[in-house]
Amino acid sequence: MKKLNFIIAFFISILFISCEEVVDVDLDTAPPKLVIEAAINWHKETSGNQQTIKLTTTTGYFQNVIPVVSGATIFIKNSKDEKFNFIEVPKTGRYICNNFKPEIDETYTLTVINNGIVYTATETLKSVAPITRIEQNNEGGITGKDIEVKAFYTDPADKENYYLFKYTYSNKVTANFYVSEDKFYQGNEIFSQSDDDDLEPGNNIEITHIGISKQYYNYMSILVSIAGSNVGGPFQSPPATVKGNIINTKDKADYPLGYFSLSETDTKKYTIQ
């Protein structure tokens, strides 16, 4: 019996050794692309004067560090030709403006100059309806046992509106995003809704409603459909090549990733009861 056990153990060890084979995965590589994170957000009840734009590049799949882009020239102009310069925090890829002037329905043009190449985009700053109240339902979901949170607002009746909703949960690492248009509820009270089946009493939620343009709505619709609602942020490098509104004035085929958006936002915090 002892000899039999030895033979069985020997063949098992041979089996495991034969399974330990190194597999090299060849991934397609491409030259790094510039990523421009230019989301100008004007939070309600603030001046909106301080804004940040971030420049990075794409990198290899297995790389943990995202390369930043330093030494660029960045500015935004409004329709009155007022210029707002963004100055880099040294060697961070973060460019900050301290005197920006946000104005609802004003048109702005972004200019980024990097390595002699000029990138531009034009967008209009959109308003957002304020969050009026938050309600909690403890009998939600398919099972009727999930906790759901709704943030209500009244959509303006006099124009088309497009929204981006962001839910940040204390029990999750990433935020949830989804978009909506007022085609079927224009002028009515409506709500955004949480999308977390694991909410428990004591969890904190930060709810942000963002007013966006129709073009940005279309862009985010594609982005969310590719990555799901849990995209980690609409201003991060997308998981696939999704073309934004920023163009390379020298070579339109060599466009950067990212989107230039201007939005009024409203944020509320809520603790699950």
C-alpha positions in Angstrom: 0.0 0.0 0.0 2.9 2.3 0.8 4.4 1.7 -2.6 1.0 2.3 -4.3 0.6 5.7 -2.5 4.1 6.7 -3.7 3.3 5.8 -7.3 0.0 7.9 -7.2 1.8 10.8 -5.6 4.5 10.6 -8.3 2.0 10.7 -11.2 0.1 13.6 -9.5 3.3 15.6 -9.2 4.1 14.9 -12.9 0.6 16.1 -13.8 1.0 19.4 -11.9 4.5 20.0 -13.4 3.2 19.5 -16.9 0.4 22.1 -16.3 2.9 24.8 -15.2 3.5 26.3 -18.6 4.3 29.9 -19.1 2.0 31.5 -21.7 3.2 34.7 -23.3 0.3 37.0 -24.3 1.1 39.3 -27.3 -0.9 42.5 -26.9 -1.2 45.0 -29.7 0.7 48.2 -29.0 0.1 51.7 -30.3 1.8 55.0 -29.9 0.6 56.9 -26.7 -2.3 59.2 -27.3 -2.9 62.5 -25.5 -5.7 62.4 -23.0 -7.3 65.8 -22.2 -9.6 65.8 -19.1 -11.3 69.2 -19.4 -14.5 69.1 -17.4 -15.3 72.6 -16.3 -17.9 72.2 -13.5 -19.6 75.1 -11.8 -21.0 73.9 -8.5 -24.2 75.7 -7.3 -23.6 78.3 -4.6 -19.9 78.7 -5.5 -18.1 81.2 -7.7 -16.7 78.6 -10.1 -13.5 80.6 -10.4 -11.1 77.7 -9.8 -11.0 75.1 -12.5 -8.6 72.3 -13.4 -7.6 70.6 -16.6 -5.4 67.4 -16.6 -3.2 66.1 -19.4 -2.0 62.5 -19.5 -1.2 59.9 -22.2 -2.4 56.4 -22.7 0.0 53.6 -21.6 0.6 49.9 -21.8 -2.1 47.5 -20.4 0.2 46.2 -17.6 1.6 49.6 -16.6 0.4 50.9 -13.2 1.5 54.5 -13.6 -0.3 56.9 -16.0 2.2 59.2 -17.6 1.4 63.0 -17.1 2.1 65.6 -19.7 4.0 68.7 -18.6 4.9 71.9 -20.3 1.8 72.5 -22.3 0.0 75.8 -22.9 -3.7 75.8 -22.0 -6.3 78.6 -22.1 -10.0 79.0 -22.6 -11.7 82.0 -24.2 -15.4 83.0 -24.0 -17.4 84.7 -26.7 -16.3 88.1 -25.4 -12.7 87.1 -26.1 -11.8 87.0 -22.4 -8.9 84.7 -21.9 -8.5 82.3 -18.9 -5.0 80.8 -18.6 -4.4 77.4 -16.9 -1.0 77.2 -15.2 0.6 73.8 -14.4 1.3 72.7 -10.9 5.0 71.7 -11.7 5.4 68.2 -13.2 1.9 67.0 -12.3 0.0 67.4 -15.5 -2.6 69.4 -13.6 -3.2 72.9 -15.0 -5.2 75.3 -12.8 -7.1 78.5 -13.5 -8.1 80.8 -10.5 -10.1 83.5 -12.3 -12.5 81.6 -14.6 -15.9 83.2 -15.2 -18.7 80.7 -15.6 -21.9 81.9 -17.3 -24.9 79.8 -18.2 -25.4 79.4 -22.0 -22.1 81.1 -22.7 -19.9 79.6 -25.4 -16.2 78.8 -24.6 -13.3 77.6 -26.7 -10.5 75.5 -25.3 -7.0 75.6 -26.7 -4.2 73.2 -25.7 -0.8 73.5 -27.3 1.5 70.5 -26.7 4.8 69.7 -28.6 3.9 72.3 -31.2 0.5 70.8 -31.9 -2.7 72.8 -31.3 -5.8 71.1 -30.0 -9.2 73.0 -29.8 -12.8 72.4 -28.8 -15.9 74.6 -28.4 -18.7 74.0 -26.0 -21.5 75.8 -24.2 -22.0 75.9 -20.4 -25.3 74.2 -19.5 -27.4 74.7 -16.4 -28.9 72.0 -14.2 -32.1 71.8 -12.2 -31.5 71.8 -8.4 -32.0 68.6 -6.3 -35.2 69.4 -4.3 -35.4 66.3 -2.0 -34.0 62.8 -1.4 -36.2 59.8 -0.6 -35.2 56.3 0.6 -37.1 53.1 -0.2 -36.3 50.0 1.8 -38.4 47.7 -0.3 -36.8 48.2 -3.7 -35.1 45.9 -6.3 -36.4 42.6 -7.7 -36.6 41.0 -4.3 -38.3 43.9 -2.7 -35.6 43.9 0.0 -33.0 46.3 -1.5 -32.5 49.8 -0.4 -33.0 52.4 -3.1 -32.4 56.2 -3.0 -34.0 58.7 -5.3 -32.9 62.4 -5.8 -35.8 64.5 -7.1 -35.7 67.6 -9.3 -38.1 69.6 -11.5 -37.1 69.7 -15.2 -37.5 73.2 -16.8 -40.3 73.2 -19.3 -39.0 75.9 -21.7 -36.1 74.0 -23.3 -34.5 70.6 -23.9 -32.3 69.4 -21.1 -29.7 66.7 -20.8 -28.3 65.3 -17.6 -25.4 63.3 -16.3 -25.9 61.6 -12.9 -23.1 60.6 -10.6 -23.5 58.4 -7.5 -20.5 57.9 -5.3 -20.9 55.3 -2.5 -18.9 54.9 0.6 -19.0 51.1 0.2 -17.6 51.1 -3.3 -14.3 52.2 -4.9 -15.7 53.6 -8.1 -18.7 55.9 -8.8 -21.7 55.1 -11.0 -22.7 57.3 -13.9 -25.7 57.4 -16.2 -27.3 59.9 -18.6 -30.8 61.1 -19.2 -32.7 63.4 -21.5 -36.0 65.1 -20.7 -37.8 63.9 -23.9 -40.5 62.1 -22.0 -40.7 64.2 -18.8 -40.1 67.8 -19.9 -41.5 70.3 -17.3 -42.3 67.6 -14.7 -40.8 66.4 -11.4 -38.5 63.5 -12.0 -35.6 61.7 -10.1 -32.3 60.0 -10.5 -31.9 56.7 -8.7 -29.1 54.8 -6.9 -27.7 51.6 -8.5 -26.2 49.7 -5.6 -27.8 46.4 -4.4 -25.6 46.3 -1.3 -26.6 49.5 0.4 -26.8 49.2 4.2 -27.8 51.6 7.0 -24.8 53.9 7.7 -23.5 53.9 4.1 -23.0 57.4 2.7 -23.9 58.5 -0.8 -22.8 61.6 -2.7 -25.3 62.4 -5.5 -24.3 64.9 -8.2 -26.6 66.1 -11.0 -24.7 67.6 -14.0 -26.2 69.7 -16.8 -24.7 68.7 -20.1 -25.1 69.5 -23.8 -26.7 67.2 -26.4 -23.3 66.4 -27.9 -21.9 65.5 -24.5 -25.0 63.4 -23.8 -24.3 61.4 -27.0 -20.7 61.0 -26.1 -21.4 59.7 -22.6 -24.2 57.4 -23.8 -21.6 55.6 -25.9 -19.0 55.6 -23.2 -21.4 54.2 -20.6 -22.7 51.5 -23.0 -19.1 50.3 -23.6 -18.0 50.3 -19.9 -21.3 50.0 -18.1 -22.5 52.5 -15.6 -19.5 51.8 -13.3 -17.0 53.7 -15.5 -14.9 55.2 -12.8 -15.4 58.7 -14.2 -16.4 60.3 -17.5 -13.2 62.4 -17.5 -10.8 59.4 -17.3 -9.2 57.7 -20.3 -12.1 55.6 -21.9 -11.8 51.8 -22.1 -12.1 52.0 -25.9 -11.4 54.7 -28.5 -14.4 57.0 -28.2 -13.9 60.2 -30.1 -14.7 63.4 -28.2 -15.1 67.0 -29.3 -11.4 68.0 -29.1 -9.6 68.2 -32.5 -6.0 68.2 -33.6 -5.9 71.3 -35.9 -2.9 69.9 -37.7 -4.1 66.3 -38.3 -7.7 65.6 -37.6 -7.1 61.8 -37.8 -4.7 62.0 -34.8 -7.3 63.3 -32.3 -6.8 63.2 -28.5 -9.0 61.3 -26.1 -11.2 63.1 -23.7 -14.0 65.7 -23.9 -14.3 69.5 -23.2 -17.4 70.0 -21.2 -18.9 72.9 -19.2 -21.6 72.2 -16.7 -23.5 73.6 -13.8 -23.7 70.9 -11.1 -25.7 70.3 -7.9 -24.5 67.9 -5.2 -26.2 66.5 -2.1 -24.9 64.0 0.5 -27.1 61.4 2.1 -26.6 58.7 4.8 -28.7 55.5 4.5 -31.1 55.3 7.5 
